[in-house]
Amino acid sequence: MKRHLISAADLSREEAVLVLDTAAELASVAGRPIRKLPTLRGRTVVNLFYEDSTRTRTSFEAAAKRLSADVINFSAKGSSVAKGESLKDTALTLQAMGADAVVIRHSASGAPHRLAGWVTGSVVNAGDGTHEHPTQALLDAFTMRRRLGRVDGLRVAIVGDILHSRVARSNVWLLATLGAEVTLVAPPTLLPVAVGSWPCAVSYDLSCVLPASDVVMMLRVQHERMSDAYFPSVREYSRRYGLDGDRMALLPEHAIVMHPGPMNRGVEIAAEVADSVRSTIVEQVANGVVVRMAVLYLLLGGSGEAQ
């Protein structure tokens, strides 16, 4: 693999499959009484989070610790950042501390790319603004492969707030690389201007797309990123683009329902759907740990089989 993981578009098909295969090997360790591997002993991984996060930060921390790496959790709140320290100065401080990898989440799109130019260690993008979130896309692909046996040829519908979703962007690029057919479903106001250049189809009618979908991925309505009225009301959005029991019945019998979390129950997804046997939401959280283990393992020079 390359030195950094900043965009899902940077991954070749071979590199993406390598991550998924490595994660599958590492998943076998999760069932052992002792889950730790000595692979990254002596290495230091820094979680540099400028945005609040529960799932992603905890997942990366668990992944690094299971590989025996030392972990430093850095939160912008209560740090020198609150006093005005720049990203570059923070990066140089972490560099001086001997960080082998920096996992960064930042509200500014492009921040991981800038960081990669200032540190000698590996940089992993854990979400930057409305740009990308590549490890989420990898864990989503891993979940699809475990549930449905493949990614190549799957028909995947990604539904909701595409405009503000870094998860949607990363999934479109990665799934296209792996051979899946992606359709974005959203109101016109929640689609990016440049969506026509993405390797996917676009639809405005969820009910028409569902019968031909193997996977439906619901996205959270990101109220915190919205400054304008993108739809008349939450109720209207839920009526047209929410996944409830009646709409779930339109899916083929084998189809699965995904959500990157956190969910707005009753808005983009009904409670009965989120808690159904078709839902992979809890599995995605568990799979996130092994996928991020695989990413850290490969970026930091892991070699050989998982022991």
N, C-alpha and C positions, 0 to 999 in steps of 0.2 A: 504493500500500500504506500501511498504518498505520505509525506511527513505530517500533513494536517488533514482534518476533515471539516471543511468549512461549508461545502455545498454538496447536495446529493448529485448535482449535475457533474461534479468532478469525478464521480465513481464510474469506472468502466463496468461492463457486465461481469467480467471476471472478478474484479475487486468486490463488487456487491455480493456475488455468490460466495466468495471467500469469507466475507464477514458472516453471512447466513450459515454457511457450513461450520465455521468456527464456533458460532453461537450454539449450534446444535450439539457440537462436541462438549462444550462447556455446560450445557443444560443437564447433561448426565451427572455432573458433579453436584447439582442442586439437591439431588435425592440422597446424597451421602450424609452420614452422621456429622462428619467434619467437612464443611463446604469450602474451606480455604485452600488455595493453591499457592505455592511459593514463587510463582512465575515472575512477579514484579517486586520481589523483596528488595529493599534499598532504593526503590524509585519513589518520587514524590509527585502526587497529583494534587493540583490546586483547583478547587471549585470557586470560580470568580463570578458571583451572581449579583448583577446590578438590578435585577427584577425579582419580585417575590416568586417563589416556586416551592412546591412540596414534592411532587412526583419526580421531576427531573433531577433536582439536586440530590434527593435521597437515593434515587436510583444510581446516579453516578458514584455517590459515596459508597454505597453497598458494593457496586461493581469493583471499585478500586480496592476496597478492603478485602474482598474475597480473593483478590489476586495478590494480597499481602503488601500492597503499596501503602506508603504513608500518605495520609489525606489531610489537607489544610482547607477548611471551609472559610471563604472570605465573602462577607456580605457588605454591600455598599453602605447599608444603614449602620451607623455607629462606628464607621471607619474614617480614615483620612479623606475618603471621597466626599463625605458629608462636609468636610472642611475646605473642599475645593480642589483636591488633588486630581490631576488629569489621568486619563486611562494610560497614557504613555508612562507617566511616573509610577503608577501602580504596577504596570508591567515590568518596569526596570527593577522595582523592589522585589517582585516575585522572582525575577531572573536571578537577583543576587542571593535569594534564599535557596536557589538550586532546584527550581521547579522543572521536572521532566516533561510534564504535560499540564496545560491550563485548559480547563473546561469553562467556557464563558457564556453567560446569558446577559444580553444587553438590550436596552430599548432602542438603540440606534442601529438601523440596518447597515451592515458593513463593518461593524466594530471587530468581529473576529478576524476579518481580513487585515485590518490595520494592526491588530495585536500580533498577528503572525509575522509581521515585518519587524517587530521589536524584541521578540524572544527567540532563543535558540531551541527551546523545547517544542513539543507538538501542541497544536491548538485544536480543540474540538468545539465546534459551534453547538451550543445547547439552546439556540434560539436567539436570533437577532432581529429586533423590530418586527416588521411584517415581511421579512426576507425569507429565511429558511430555518429548518430544524431537522437536519439530516438523520440524526439517530432515531428520532420519532418515526421517520419514514422507514428506516431499516427494521425497527421493531414491528411496525405494521406489516411489512412484507414478510417478516419471519412468522408472525401470527397467521397470516394468510396461508403460508406454506405448510405450517403445522396442521391447520384445520382442514385445508382443501387439497393438500398434497403437492401444490405447484403455485407458481405465480404467473408463469408464461401462459398467455392465452386467457387469463381471467378477465372478466368484465367488471370493472370497479366504478361505482358511482360515488363521487365525493360531493356532499350536499351541504350548503349553507353559506356562511360568511367567507367566501373565497378571497375577497378583497383584502381582508386584514389577516388572513391565515398563512403563517409560515409553514404550518404542517401541510396544507394543501399544495403549496409550491414544491416542497421537497418530495411529497408523494407522487406528484405528476411526473417529475423528472426521473425519480428512481423506478417507479412502476413501468414507465415507458422503456427505460433501459433494460428492465427484466422481461419485457415482452407482454405486459398487460395492456388492456384497452381501457382507458380512463375517460369517463364522462363527468364533467362538472355540472352540477345542478344548483342554480341560485337565481334570485331575482336579478335583473340587469344592473341594478344599482350596487350589487355586491359582487360584481365581477370586475377584475382589473381591465384597464384599457387595452393592455397588450396581450390579453388572453388568446387572441387569434394566432399568436406566434408560438403558443405552447403546444406540446405534442399530445393533444387531447381533443375530445368533442365537447360541445356545450349544449345544455338543454335548460329550458325554463319550467318544465313540467315533470315533477317528481313521479307522479303516478304512472306516466308513460315509460319512464326509464326503469322502474323497479322490476317489472316482469323479466327483463333481459339482463339482470345484474346478478353476479355471483357474490359480490361484496357491496355493501352500502356503508359508507363512512360518514357519519354525521359530525358536523363541526359546531362548536359553541358559538353563539352570537356574542361577539366581543364588545359588549357595551362600553368598556373602558377605553377602547380605541376609536369609538365613534363620536364625531363632533357634529354630524349632520343627521337628518332624518332619512335613513336609507329605506325604510318601509313604513307604512301607515301606523301600525301598532304591533306589539308583541303577539297579540291574539291573532291578527291577520297573518303574520309571518308563520305562526305555528299551524294555522289552518292550511296554508299552501305548501309549506316546506318542512313541517314537523313530521316525524316518523311515529305514528301511533299503531295500535293493534290492527286496524283495518288496512292501513298501508303495508304493514309487515306481511299481511296475508297475500299480498300481490307478488312477493318474492318467490323464486323457485325454492323447493323444499330444502335444498342443500345450502342455500345462501346464508351468509353470516352478517351480523351487524357490528360495526366498530365505532369507537368514539375515543379521541385522544385524551379527553378529560381536561379540566373538570367539566361536568355536565350541568346544563340548565334543565333539570327535569321539568317536563310539562311545557317546554318551549320547543327546542329542536328534537327532543326525544321523550317519549312517554315512559313513565315508570315501568309499565308492563313490558315494554320493549327492552329497556335497559337491564331488567332483571330476568329476561327470558333465556332459554337454553341456547338461543341463536347468538346471544350477545357475547362478545369476546373482551369486554371492557376490563374485567379483572385479569384475564390472561395477558392482555397487553401490558399491564403494569408489571407482572411477573416476568414476561419475556423481555421487558426493557432492561432488566438487570443483566441477563445473560448476553444480550446484544451489545450493551455498553461494555461488558467485560471483554467481548470479542474485539471491539474497536480499540480499547486501551491495550489489550494484549498485542494486537497487530501493529499499532502505531509505535509502541514502545519496544519493539524488537523481540517480541515473544517468538520462540521457535520450538518446533517439535510438537508432539501430541500432548493433549491435556492429560496430566498424570493424576 
